[in-house]
Amino acid sequence: MHTQKLHRYATRPGIFFTDDGGADIVVRSETAEAMWLSVVEPQDQPSQFYTNAIKIPDDADVPFVKTMRRHPIVTRCVDGHSKRETLFRMEGPNYGLWYVHLPKAWNGMHYGFRADGVWDPKRGLMFNPYKFLLDPYAKGIDGVTQLDPAAFSYACTIENGHVIGDSRGEMSKLDSLGKVPYSVAIDDRYDADYEQDPAHPHVHWRRTVIYELHVKGFTANAPWLPPELRGTYAGLAHPKTLSYLQELGVTSIELMPIHAKQPELFLQERNKPNYWGYSTLGYFAPEPSYATKKAQQEGAMAVRREVIDMVKALHQAGFEVIMDVVFNHSCEGGNADMTVCWRGLDNLSYYRQGEPGQLIDTTGCGNTFDFTDTRNVVYAVDSLKYWAKRIGIDGFRFDLAVATARLNGEFTPFHPFLYALRSDKLLGNLKLIMEPWDIGPNGWRTGQFLTPFSEWNDRFRDTARSFWITDVAAQEPPKYKHLQPKPDADADDLNLNLGSGHIDADLQAGLRRVLGRANPEQAAREEYDPTATDAHLRHLAIMGNTDGPKPVSEAWSYSEDRASRPHLVQAAQSARVARLQQIIEQRDHDADQTAAADQDTNADQQASIEQASTQQKADAQQQAGSQQSSHGQQNTDNDADAKTQQPEVIFHLGDRHSDSISMITHEATHPLSAHINTSNSNFKDRRIRKSEYAPVSAKDAARVAAYGHGVPNGPLHGQVSPKASVSLQEMATRLCGSADLFATNPGRGATSSINFVTAHDGFTLADLVSYKNKHNEANGEHNTDGSNSNHSANFGVEGPSDDPQIQAARERAIMNVLGMLMLSLGTPMMLAGDEFGNSQQGNNNAYCLDDETTWLDWSWLQKPQDSPEQRRMRSVSDLIAIRKMLDIYHHEDFFTRLSQLGFDKHSKSRVMWFLPDGSSPQRDDWQDKSLHAFTMRLTSGDERSVAIVVNSGPNDLEFHLPADCTWHLLWSSAQIHGDGPRQDSFITTHWSIPANSISLLGSSADPRSMPTPISN
């Protein structure tokens, strides 16, 4: 039986080219009374429809709308736009679809629709045949919407850039053609590239590392690209861009929306763009502005080709391409906004309706697509399949996904749209990522989308930020080793040379640059520069020359003699090397003698401490249950006593340095005073846990006393801020893949959790540690937009700072957060630019800024190899490589014995937890927010086990590691500053982990073949 042409496509809207040189056109509108296809041609070219069309006179007194209602095909010239419009009346509705066969159709044809029906905006009916409407299925879009009264369905005016009018008032009779975009026809029937489905890399979830980027912003400032490729699809596909991504090590590129977009009305009124693109104009068409100028000039087909070539290039380089899609709302906003497509075709069917004439908005963007309507579900699925099959996209991230899964106003994981995605043989095998919230009732639904969906894990984000940023910022500043003064003997040697001379701060800094280096001779050589300032040469003159050390006054004039520079440097090198050798020998000798002399004394002190602690514990047990902390919680110090026998000792060290270098005296040792505190109240107030302490040997104590090492007054191993907000249980849960959220049905594992700390929406990672408050003034909303709850900190200064301590704290916080991100079970996602410290100057909602604020700053590529950006990039790249290398992370199940379903999940994967003293956490420990140090060990069958060692406290802390294997340092956040042992070092079971750091250790089956173990 022969099938009629038009009804062949009765279930799918769109444009379908036919073998007769024409095309079948289908559009959906269930409530329109009449529909016309509009084909737009250049007025200076002959029309393809001259024979059959009735011409409407240019000066006709009768509106063209009345004429087109009387004839099946009419044509007219559009005043002021040099365009000719031919209108074809369509047949229908047939099950809500309208049809027409176009006798001639071609690639690049501009077309659209006009819909006629009831004008009753108070009931949600807003049909207006004067408005030119886009095809929802258009594969190309050309042009932009102008802020003009003609773009609105209702009568209005534009005054001072603002719309004045009543959306429930009179219908507008202004023709919108020329003021809104055109649909562009694309014929891809015979494209040889589509004879078979595009090849997808299909990276396993367990090996996936996602990298979120903006197509334009990523390369807009890229110095390796010629200007014409910057900020384009072609620029992202450039070999040097791909090489950078490979060097970083990510596997999956998540593109912020590349659907055609249009700024919301309120942005157009402020003359601002929607830079992010979460304001979709067409779900089948790519955004033209991201294409090269050449492609834009050639038309929509060339733009589409550039997108396809970009995806192919990424595939060939080994990357998946994940596309951010926005099916929760459109760019049309509320009923008072512009009419460009869906509102004009069928406002009641496309958008969720509330009270008559009002839209339900659970997105915050004015409208919400109605996914209780089957045809809207089909529309979304058709779009996704087109991008997957024809363009080659490997996965999708669904913006505000809860809004697409509401039935009768409530979210359900059994929504028809979700079933449609699961059951489709193409889409069901791609990566499907949900943003599990919207702004509607009960909109936060993290973990509730079930298999096979993965979800953004906001709980992981908030926990990581709180633990490593806000909690650390609230405590005593860590003493980073690379910022501490080098051994005081060097400064004492300076005093011997200077006598009573005074040295200002600049001179002090210059001296320490040279004296503090491991190779002073090389340092002096590097310090010398023919263009060096006189101050630098004074440093060298003060140190000595062939005539002997000079007083400061003579050094001042001596250094000004340019001819003396080479002579000065050579003499200073020789004098310095000899003197430093003497210093080192004397320091080691003094430390050994002090350790031996104090060993017996410390032993006696230890016995006294234990006796006092025993008495204190007995007294405390009598008062158990009767004491309450200042926060109304029972004091937990007695629990700590039951867990460990380590004494409650606070070590106080005298001030090692005086205010002036010239006042420093040469002392080999310094008295160490150990104060035994017998009052529980002090520990309660400071929230100090005895489990934070490890035994201090006499030699270590003598070393600390003699040389300082930056240990401040207070506990030797630091104290936790009373403002700490994250418990051990919370950290453990997030590190293990958030089973409390994602172990929701059989087969769903840790990889369902998309772990992230930053994304496009919010602070960049650099800004997260540099700004306590948002700074969104540039958005033009008086800093009222964007979130006020960011879990951010500035570590002492709001914005950029040249303070070394603040810079170190920020850099360490960044590496700690990235370390937790990459070392946690689940699927990590990072924001482009975080690997080198990109900043948006404190703007946490830069959605409308298409400028240097949001474009990545690549100037760091020209900086030296030891610049902070270069170091961070290398460290992040190493960390990603290590994660991908370790089989222990190549699991999709949870590392736990019990699932949330209430039965044993038989798995070889296990996780074990240890406190610094080597003991296992007890019941009360899990909810203790003062615990800031622990070890997490992952094991799985015969695979190499790993240990993640965490110390967010302000001082180094000795850890007792599991002794059943030899541990190998794989990565540490402290290495960004050169603290701790080098990478690949072997670690003994007693390891002093650097302050405020996270480290990854790997077990080694045969330590005999490895380097000598190191204990720092």
N, C-alpha and C positions, 0 to 999 in steps of 0.2 A: 504494500500500500504506500502510495506516494504521500510524503509529509509536506504540509504546506510550509512555504519558506518562512513566513513570519513566526509561526507557532513553533518552529524548530527551536527557537531560543526563548520560549515563553517563560521559562523559570529563571532566567538570568538577564538582568539589565546589561546595557553596554552597547558598544558599536562593533558589528561583526561584518567584516569585508566579505563580499561574495564574488564568485567567479565571473559575473557579468560586468565587473568594473564598478559596481555600486556597493551598498552596505545596508544591512538591516540595523535599525536603531531601536533600542528598547529602553524605556525609562519607567520608574515606579512612582506612582502617586495614587493612593487609595481614595482620596477625598477631592481631587480636582474634577472640574466639570468639562474642561477642554485642555488640550496640550498641543503645542507646536514645536517642531524641530526648527531651529534657526541656524542657517549656514551663512557665514560672513566671508565675503570675498573683497579683494582690493577693488576700489571703484575704477581704477585706471586699467584694469584687465577685463577681458571679455568674460561674461558669466557662463558657467557650465549649465545653467538652468533657464536660459533665455527663451527656449521654445515653449515651455509649459507654464511659465510664471506670468501672472497678471501684475503689471506694474502699477504701483500706487503713485499718483502724481506728487511731485516734490512740494507743490504749493496747495495741496488738498486741504480744504477746510475741515474735512472729516478726519478725526484721529485714525492713525494706521491700525489701531486695535479693532475698530469697528469694521474696517475693510477686510482684515484677515479673518474675521469671524464668518464672512460671507463666501470666501473662496478657499479651495483646497491648497493652492500654491500662490503666493504673492511675493513680490519683490519691491524693494524701496532703497533709496539712497539715504544714508545717515548723515545728516548735516554736521559739518565741522569735523568729521572723522575720516573722510575719504574712504568710506566703507559702503558696501552694498550688502544688504541683508535679504536673504530669501527664506520665507517661512513655509513649512510643510505641515499641514494639519495631520495629527496622528490619530490612529484608531485605538479605541479602548473606552473604559478600562476593562481589561480581561484579567480577572484575579489581581487587580491592582496594577497591572502593567499596560503601558501604551506603546504602540508599534508604528513604524513607518519604514518603507523600503526606499532608500535614496538611489536614484538611477545612476548617479556618478558620485564617487568618493575617492579621496586620495590622501596619501601621507601628508601630514601637516595641515590638513583642513581645519579651519577654525569653526567651531560650532557651539551650540548651547540650546537651551529650551526657554519657552515662555508658557506659563501655566495660568489658567483662568479658573475662577471659582468664586466662592463666597468671600466677601470681605467683612469679617466680624471679629476683629482682634480681641474683643472682650470674651469671646469663646475660643480663642486660639486659632481662628481661621484667618489667614493673611495672604490670600491669593491676589496677585497683582500682575496682569499681563504686560504691564509696562516694564517689568523687570527681567533683564536677561540673566538666565540662570545656568550655572555650570552643570555639566554631567557628573554625577557622583562617581561614575566609573571611568572618567577621563584619564588616559595614560600620560597625557601631557597638558600643561597649563601655561598660557602665555599672558603676560600683562599683570597689572596690580590693581587693587581697588583704591580708588581715590576718595578722599574725604569730601564728599559732594552730596547735596540733597538727593540727587538722583539714585544714589546707592541705597536709599532707605525706602521701605514699603509704604510708610506713612508720610504725610506732608510735613516737611520741616525746613528749617533754614540753618545755615552755618554762620555763627557770629563769633568773631574773635577765636576761631578754631574750635568752637564748641557747638554741639547740636542742640537746637532749640525746636521742640515740637512735642506732640502727644502721640505716643505709639498706639493708643487706643482711639485716636481721632480719625481724621479724613485720610482716605487713600491717596497716595502720591500718584500723579499722572506724568511725572518726568521719566523719559526714556533713559534707562541705565546703560544701554549699549555704549561702549567706549569709556565708561567710568568703572567697569568691573572687568575681571579677567575673562579670557576665552578658553574653552576646552579645545584641545588639539588631538586630532585623530592620528593614531599610530597603527600601521598594519605590520604585524610581526608574524604573519602566517607562514612565510617562506624563509624565515631567517634560519640559516643552516645551523646556527649555534643552538637552536632549541629542538633539534631532532631528538636529542636525549636530554634528560634532566642535567642541570649543571652539577659538577662534582662538588660535594661538600666534604670538608676535612673531617667532620664528626670527631672532634676532640672529646675524649671521655670526660665525664663530669669530674672524676677523681683527679684528673690532671689539668683541670681548667684553671686559668688565672685570667680574670676579666679586667679590661682596661677601658674605662669610659672616657670618650673624647668627643669634642665638637669638631665637625669636619672643617669649618672655616677657622675657628680659633686655634686649632692645633698647628696649622702651617701658615697662618696669616703673617707671622713674623719670621718664618723659617729662613735663616741665612743661606741654606744650601740650595734653595729653590730660586729659579729665575722669577722675577716679579709677576709674570703672567700666570704662573702656576700656584702662587701663594693663596692659601685660603680656599682651595678648590678640591673637587674629587680627584682630579689628576695629580694635585700636589700630594695627597695622601697616598696615592699609588706610586709615587716616585721611588726609584730604587734606594735613594739615600734615606728617605722616610722609613721605608720598610726595613732597612738595615738598622736604623735606630731602634725600632720596635723589637727586632730580633735580639739586639744587644741587651735590651731591657729584660726580655725573656717571657713576656706575657703570651698567652695563647689565643685569646678571644677579644676582638675589638668591638666594644659596644658603642655604636654610633648614636649620639643624641639625634632627635628626629630629623630625618631627611625627606619626609613627606613635604609636598608644597605647603606653604604656610602663609598666614596673613595676620598682621598685628591686630590686637583687639582694639575696639573703638576708643577706649580711654587712652591707649598708647598713641593712636593716631592723632588724637586731640592734643597730645603733648609732643607730637612729632618724634616719637621714639619707636624703634623696631621691637619685634619679639625675637630677640637674638637666639634664645634657646630653641624655639620652634615648637613649643607645646601649644600650638594654635593652628590646627590642621585645616588647610583649604582643600586638599585633594588626597584621597587615600590610595590612589594608584599612580599618582604623578610625583616625580622627584622635585625637590626644591631647585628651581633654575638658577638662583643667585649663587649657589655653591659651585656651579660649573664655570669653566674658563669663559672669557669673553668671546672667544671664537665659537665655542659651542652654543652659547646663548644667541649669538647672531645667526647661527645656522638653524636654530629652532629646537623644538622639544625632542625630536628624534636624536639629535646630536647630544643633547643633555642626557637623555636616557642612555645613550651609548657610553658616555663618559662614566656614568654610574656603574654600568655593567663591567666596563674595563677596570674600574677601581676594585670591584669585588673580586674579579678574576686575579688581579695582581696580588691582592691580599691572600687569596687562596693559594696561589703559586708560592708565596712566601711562607705558607704554613699556618696562616691565621684564619680562624673563624670570624665571621662577620655577624654580629648581633645588632638588631635594629630596634630602637626605641619607638614604640607606636602609641598613639593617643586616641583610643576608641571610646574614651569616656565622655568626650565633649568635642564640639567643633569650634571653629574660629568665629562663628556667627554670634556668639554671646547670647544675651537676653533678647526678648522681643523688641526692645527699643534699639537694638544694634542693627548693623547692616544686613541686607538680604542678598546673598550671593549664590545660594544653592538650596540646601535642605529646607529652610524655612519657607522659601517660595514654592517648592515642589509639594511639600506635605508636612506642615508644621506639627500636626497632631500625631502623625505616625512616626516621625523620626525622633522626636524629643519627648521625654517624660513630662506628663502634664499633671499639675496639681489642681488648685481651684481654677474654675473657668478663666482662661486667658492668662494663667500663670504657669511658668515652668518650674519643675522640681530640679533643684541644683544641688547635687552632692559632690560637685567638683570645685566649686568656688570660681567657676569661669562663666556662669550665666546660664548654661544649659547642660543637660545630660542625655546622651543617646538612650533610647528605650530598648533595652535588650530583652524585654519580655515579648517583643515583636519578632517573630521568627525571621522575617525578611531583613531586619537589621542584623541579626546574628549571621545570616547568609552573606550579607554585605561585608561584614568584617572578615569572615572566613575567606571569601573570594579575594579580598585584598591581600590577606596574608599568604594565600597560596600563590597569587600572582608574583609577589616579591620573592617568595622562596623558589618557585619554579622558573620564572622568567629572568629574574635579576640575580638569583643565586644566594639569597640571604640564608644564614644558617640557624638563626634563632631570633626570638623577639622578646623584648622587655615591655610589659604592659603597664603603662602609666595609670595610677589610681585604679588598679584593677578591681577593687571592691565595687566601684561604681558600675562595672560591667556584669556583676554577678549578684544583683539584687532582684529578688522576687517579692512582690507585694511590699516593697520598701526595705526588706531585710536581706542581708547577705546569706547565701547558701553555697557550700562547695559543690552542690549537685545542680548548679545552674545549667540550663541548656547550652549556653555559650561555652562553658568549660567542658561539657561533654562533647561538643562539636570539635573542640581543639584536641581532646584526648583521642577521639575515635578516628580522626582523619589520618590516613596512612602516610601522608607527607608531613603534615604539621606535628602529628603525634611523635615523630622521631626527631624533631628539632628541639633545640633548647628553648624552653618556655619559662620566662621569669616574670614573676608578679610583684608589683609594688602593692603590698597588702594593706592598703588603707585608702580611705577617702574622707571627706569632711561631713558625711552624712551620719545619721544615728548609728551608734555602735560600729563606727567605721574602722577601728583598728583591729585587724584580723591576721596578724602575723602568725604564720604556721598553720593556717586553716584551709589552704587550697588543695591539699592532698596530692597524691601522685598523679601525673609525672611532673608537677609544677615545682619550680624552685622559687624562693621568695627573698626579697631584701629583708635582712635581719636588723631592724632598728634597735633591738635590745642589745645586740653585739656592739653596735655603734656607740650607744650611750654608755655601756659598761667600759669599753676600751677608753673612751674619752675621760670618763670620771676617774678611773683607776690611775691612768698614766699622766693625765694633764691636771684636772682640777684638784685631785687629792694630793698630788705631788707639789703643785704650786702652793697649797695651803700649809705645807709642812716646812720644816727647817731646810734651807737651801742645801742641796748636795754639794759636797766638796770634790769637784772633779779634779782628778790627779793632774791632768795636763795644764790646769790653771794654777796649781799650787806652786809656791816658790820652790825652787830647786834647793837641795840640801844647804842648810844655813852656813856650812863651812865655807862655801863659795863666797857668800856675802861677808863672812868673817874675814876671808882673805882680802876682800875689797877694803874692809876697815883698816887692815894693816897697811895698805897702800895709801889710804886717804888721810889717816890721822884724824884731825878734827875738822877736815874740810866738809863743806855742805854740798850735797848733790840734789838737784831738783828732780821732779818726777820723770821728766823726759830722759834725763841721763840715766836714772835707775832702769828705765825700760830698755834702753839700749844696751846697758851692761848685761842685763839678764838675757837678752837675745843671744849674746855671745857665750856667756858663762854657762847658761843652762843647756847647751847643746851637748850631745854625746861625743861629738868630735869637735872640740873647741878650735882646733887649728883650721879645720874646714869651715867652721862657722865664721871665724874671723875673715877668712878669705872671701866668703860670700857676703859678709857685712861690708867689705870694702867696695866702693863704687866711685869711679872718677867724678860722678855728679853728687856724691853723698853730701848731706848737710854737715855743717861744721859741728853740730852737736854729736853726730855719729863719730866723727874723728876725735872729738874730745874724749869719748868713751875709751878709745884706743890709747890716747895719750896718757890718760889717767892710769891705765893698766901698766904702763912702763915702756921704756925704750932703751937703747944702748947706753944712754947716760944715766939710767936708773929711773925709778918712779918720780914723777914730777908732781908738785902741788897743783891743786885745782887751778890756781891763778895762772901758773906757767903753762899748764896744759891747754888752757883757754887760748892763749896766744900762739902756742906751738902748733896747735891744730889748724890755725888760720893760714899757716905757711903751706901753700899748695905744693911746693917742692918737697915738703917733708912727708907727704902722704905715703908713698911706697915704703920709705924708710920706717915710718911710724908703724905701718901694718906689719911688716916683717918682724920688727922688734917685739911688738905686742904679742904676736903669735908664739914666739919662742918663750917669752916670759910666762905667758899664760899656761902653756902646756906643762912646763916644768912645775909650776906652782899647783896646778890641779892634780897632778900625779901625787904630790905630797899630801894634798887634802884627802884624796881617796884612801890612801894608805892609812892615814891617821884616823879617819872616820871608821874604817873597818876594825882597826885595833881597839878604838874606844868602845865600840858596840859590843865586841866580844868580851872585853873586861867587865863592862857594866852588866851584861847578862849573867856572867858567872858570879859576880858579887851579889846580885840581887836574887839569885835562884833560891837560896835558903830562906831569905826574907819573904819572898812571895809564897813559898810553901807554907810558912807559918801564917801568913795572911789568909791563904786559902782555907786552912783549917779553922781559923777564927770565923771566917765568912760562913762556912758550912754550919758551924755551931750556931751562929746567930740566925742563919736562915731556918734551921730546924726549929729553934725556939719561936721564931716569928710565925712559922707555919702552924705550930701548935696553937699559938694565940689566935691566929686568924680563923682556924677551924672552929673555935669556940664561938666566934661571932658570925659564922656562916649563916646566910639567910636574913640577917638583921641589918646589914649595911646596904645602902642603895647609892648608886652613883648619882652624879649631878643631873643625869638625863633620866633618872628613874629606873635604870637598869641595875641588876644585881652585879656587884663587883666580880669580875672574872679572874682576879689574880690568884684566888685560891685554887681555881681550876688549873691554872698554869702550874702551881706548885705540885698538884697531883700528877701532872704530865711529865715534869722534868725536875731533876734535882739540882739544876744549875742555880748558883747563888744570884740573888738580886743585888747587883753591883752597879754602881754608877761611877765611871772613871772621870775625874776632872783633871785636865791638863792645864798647867799655867800658860799664860800668854807667851808664845815662843818668840814673837817678833815685837820689837818696839816700833814707834811711829817713824823713826828715821833710820836709814841704813847706817849712818855714821855712828849710831848709838848701839848697834848690835855688838855683843861681846862674844868671844869665841868660847863656847862651852861644849864639851864633848857629851855631857849628860845633863839631864834635867830631872829633878825629883818628881816621881810619880805618886800622886796621892789617891789612894783608893778609899772611897767613903762608903761605908756600909749603911744603907738606909733601912731602918727597921720599921718604917711607917708605911702601911699599905696605902694611905691616902695619897702619898706622893705618886705612887704608881698608878693609882686610880685616875688622878688628874691628868697625868701625862699619857695614859693609855699605853704603858710600856709592857710588853710581854717578855717573860724570861726566856721564852723559846727563841727570841731574837739573838740571844747571846751564845757565844761559843767560848770554851776555855781559852784564856789568854796565857800563852807561855811567858816565862820570865824573860826570855830573849826578845820575844815580840814586844813585850811591855817596855823593855829597855830601849828597843829600837824606836818605838813611838815616842818615848820620853826624850831621847837624844835628838831625834831628827824631825819630830813634829808630824810630818805627812798630812798636815792640814786638819788634824783631829781637833774638833772644837770642844769647848766645855759642854758637858752633858754626857749622855750614854755613849759608850764607845761605838756601838752599832746603830745609833740613831733612835729616833722615836717617831711614832706615827701621829700625824695630825689628828686632833680630836674631831676634825671635820671630815674624816675619811667616810666615804659613802658606799663603798663596794665591799661586800663580804667575800670570804673565800669560796663559799658555795656559788655565788654569782659568777665569780671569775672562772671557777672550775667548769661550770655549766657552759659558759660561752666558749671556753677553750676546747671543749669536747663536742662542739657542733650543735649546742642548744637542743638537746633531746627533749627538754621540757616543752619546746614549741613544735618541733618537727617530727618527733616519733609518734605520728598520728595515725598511721595505717601501715599494714605490712608492706615491706619493700621500700619504704621511704627512709632514707639515711641522712647522714650529716651533710652530704653534698647539696641537699635541698636548701640549706641555709647559705644564702649569699651574704657572706661576711663583708662588711664595709665600714669605714670610719668617715670617709668623705665622699661626696658625690657632687654633681653639678649644683644641686640645691643645698646651699649652705656654705660655710667657710671652706676654703682650701686648707690643706693640712698645715701649711706655713702660717696662715692667718689664724688657725685654730689655737696656735701657741703664741700668737703675737697680739691678739686683740681679745679683751674681755667682753667688749660690747661691739655690736654691729655698727657699721658706718656706711649706710646706704643712701646718703644724701644725694648722690649722683643720679639715683633712680627718679628723683623728682617727686617723691611722696613724703617728704619731710621726715625721713628715717622711720616711718611707721610700718613699712613693709618688712618682710623677712622675720624669721623666728627670733625671739628673745631668749630662748632656752637653747644654748649651744654647747654647754659643758666645755667652755673654752677658758683660757687664762692667758695673761700677758707676761707673767713672771717678773713683774715689776715696772714695766714701761709699756704704755699703750702704743702699739705700732713699732716701727723699726727702731733698733737700738744698737749702739756700738759698744755697749758694755760687754766685756768678754764673759762674765758670769751669766748674764741673761742670754747671750747668744748660745752658750754651752747648754744651758737648761732647755732652751727651745729645741736645739738640734737633737739633744738626747731624747726629749719627749717625742719628737717626730720619729726617731728610729725605734723607740719603744713601741709606739703605736703600730708602725709598719711591721715590727717584729711579731707582735701579737696577731696582727692580721694574717701574716703569712704562715705562722706556726700553729694556728688554730685549725681544728678539723672543720671541714666545710669548704665552700668555694669562695676564695678571696676575690674581691673587686677593688681596684684602686682607681683614683681619679687622675687623669692625665695631668702631668706637671708636678704631682706630689713627690715624684722620685727625685726632683732637683730643687723643690722649694718654691714653686710658682705662687705668686701672691695676687690677690685682687684688692689689695689695700683696705682690707677689713670689710668689704662688701659681701654679705652672705646671701644675696638674692639678686645677682647681677643679670637677671633675665632680659633686661631691656637695654643693655650696654653692648653695642657692637663696636668696640674700640680697644685701646691698649689695656683697659682694665681686664677684659676677658680673653684677649689673645695671649697665648703662652709667650713668655719672655725667654728667648733662646740666647740671650747675650752671654750667659754663663759658659757657653761652648768655647768662647774665646779666652776664658780665664785659665790660670795655671792648673796643673793636675791636682794640686793639693788644696784647691779652693773648696769651700763647704759644699757647693753644688756638685762638683766632680766627685768628691768623697761619697756623698749621699747616693749619687747615681750608681757608683760602683758597688756600694754596700747593698742597695736594694736589688741590683742585678744578681749579685752573689746569693742573696737570700732566696730569690725566686728560683735560681738554678738549683740550690740545695733542696728546696721543697720538691721540685720536680724530680730530683735524683733519688730521693728517699722513698722506698716502697711502702714505708709505714703510712705515708699520706695517700697512697693509691687505694684507699678503701672507701666504700660508699656507705658502710654501716656505721653505727655508733659504737664507740669504744666503751661498752658498758655491759654488764651481765643481764640487767633487766631493761626491758623496753617499757614504754609508757602503756603498753597493752596489758601489762600485769602478768606476763609469763616470761620464763627464761628464754633469752635469745642466744642460742648456742653459737658461740663465736670464739675464735682464738684471739680476738682482739681484746686487749685489756688496758686499763689505765690504772696507775697507782700514784698515790700522793704522799709526799713527805714534807715535814716541816724542816727548818734549817738544822735542827739537832738530829735529824735522821728518823725521828719518830713519825708515826702516822697520825693525822688529825683525829681528834676525838669529836664527839657529837657537838659540844659547844663551840668547837673551833670553826665549824663550817659557817656559823652565822656571825662570827667575830669580825667586825669591820676593821679592827686594829691589826689584824694579821696582814702583813704586806710582803711576806717572803715565803716561798714554797717551791717545791720541785714537783713537776708533773712528768711521769714516766709512761711512755707508750710502748707496748709490746704487741706483737702479732705473729704467732707461730715461730717460724725459723727466720723471720725477717729481722734485720738490724733494728734494735730498739733505740729510742731516743729519749732524752731528758730535756725538758724545758725548765730552766731555772730562772725564777723571778725574784727580784729584789727592788721594790720601788722605794725603799727607804733612803735616807740621805747619806748613809755611810756604808762602807764595805762591810760585808757580813759573811762569816765563815759558814759554809754548808757542809753537811755530812752526806755525801752522795752514796747511792747503793754500791756496795762493795763486791758484787758478784761479777763485775766486768771492769774493763779499763775504759775510761771515758775520754773522748776525743772532742775538742772544741771545734764545732763546725761554724758557728756564727755567734756574734754578740753585738748588741747595740752599743756597748762601750768601746768597741773597736773604731767607731767613727772618730773618737778622740785619742785613740792609741792606748786606752786604758786596758789593763788585764793582759793575759797572755795572747800571743799572736794566734791567728787562725791556723788550724791543723795541729795545734799543740795538744799533748796528752795531759790530762788533768788527774791529779790524785783524788782519792775519795774525800779528802778534806780540802775544800777549795774556797777561797775568799772571793766571792762574787762582787764585782764592782757595784758601787752605789747606783741606785736608780737605773737599773739595766735589766734586760731580758736576754738570755743566752740559750743556745741550742747545743746540746752535747749528743754525740753519737757513740754507741757502744762499739768496741772492737774485739773481735774474736781472737786475734793473735797479736797482742801488744808487743811481742818480742821483735816484730818486724818494723815497729814504729819508733819515732824519736823518743828520747828520754822524757819521762813524765815531768810535768811542771806543776808546781804548787805556788800560787802567788800569794 
